[in-house]
Amino acid sequence: MKVLEILIKKISRQKNEEKEVNVEEIASVEPIIDNNISEEESIINLPSKKNNFFQKIKLQRNKVIAGSGIAMILASGGLFLNSMNQNSSCMVWKENHYEEIECEKTSPQMNAVPYNEIVLQLKKITKPDTLNFGNALDKVWYTKKNSEVEFYTNYGLHPENGKTLKPVTKYIFN
């Protein structure tokens, strides 16, 4: 009975903050007795739910810190490798498509842009009469230049004036 009284006192102190004591829970707890320590010490040193809660929080925090560290290392490595792999290639617009050229061979009049694989695929459609809404939807972009509609094979910026290309609509074909 002495063990039970000590346990009740300890749980009452812990539950005092929670404002509720469950007597059935206290009565169902069996004391852990170790022959090397007194009964009172064995009950007092039982792990509490609060300690387990804080241990879980610390473990989660450590996982987040480790994951963030790994992500930063991978991102830094990727940026470093990307900067190492960047060659001095640029692109210039030639009539209806981009051509790759060395940046050192460009002049300000050429309006060279840094090499970009997606932008390199941009081409002006020179025969717009072959387009219709069925074959152009989600595949063709346009811009109006001097009240004339120009069509392109990819999204992006207009190579000469820098305006954003728009996806085709039924209205454009009418």
Secondary structure, DSSP 8 states (H G I E B T S, - for coil): -HHHHHHHHHHHHHHHTTT---HHHHHH------TTS-HHHHHHTS--HHHHHHHHHHHHHHHHHHHHHHHHHHHHHHHHHHHHH--SEEEEEETTEEEEEEGGG--GGG--EE--HHHHT-BEES-GGG--HHHHTTT-EEEEETTEEEEESS-SB-TTT--B-EE--HHHH-
